[in-house]
Amino acid sequence: MYFGKIIEIFKVNGLWKTQSVSNLYDIPKLIADHNNEKLIVGSQYIFKLGKDLKPIEF
């Protein structure tokens, strides 16, 4: 069961496209900026998106 997704939205040749970055398995409790990166904290995970939007789970 998923509680949402993180998606990337970008424009290619004048058309908007989306790409799935990650599924969220829990409702985020906190989303914060840190060193130009995003930290997403849930009750079961800490998820980090790097500057290039590549996910790093730890």
C-alpha positions in Angstrom: 0.0 0.0 0.0 1.4 3.4 -1.0 0.7 6.8 0.6 1.8 8.7 -2.4 4.7 9.3 -4.8 7.5 11.7 -5.4 7.5 12.7 -9.0 9.7 14.8 -11.2 7.9 17.2 -13.6 9.9 18.5 -16.6 9.3 20.0 -20.0 10.5 18.3 -23.2 9.9 19.9 -26.6 7.1 22.1 -25.2 5.3 19.2 -23.5 5.2 18.6 -19.8 6.3 15.1 -18.7 6.4 13.3 -15.4 8.7 10.6 -14.1 8.3 8.6 -10.8 11.2 9.1 -8.4 9.9 7.0 -5.5 6.9 5.6 -3.8 6.1 6.6 -0.3 5.2 3.7 2.0 4.2 6.0 5.0 2.7 9.4 5.4 5.6 11.9 5.7 5.9 13.5 9.1 8.5 16.1 8.2 9.9 17.5 4.9 12.9 19.8 5.3 15.7 21.4 3.2 19.2 20.7 4.2 22.3 21.6 2.2 20.3 22.1 -1.0 18.8 18.6 -0.6 15.4 17.4 0.6 15.0 15.2 3.7 11.7 13.4 4.1 11.0 11.7 7.5 8.3 9.2 8.1 7.7 6.8 11.0 9.5 4.0 9.2 12.1 5.8 7.1 14.3 8.7 6.4 14.5 9.5 2.7 16.9 11.9 1.1 16.8 13.5 -2.4 20.1 14.7 -3.6 20.6 17.8 -5.7 20.1 15.8 -8.8 16.8 14.3 -7.5 18.4 10.9 -7.1 16.9 9.2 -4.0 19.1 7.9 -1.2 17.3 5.9 1.5 19.0 5.2 4.8 
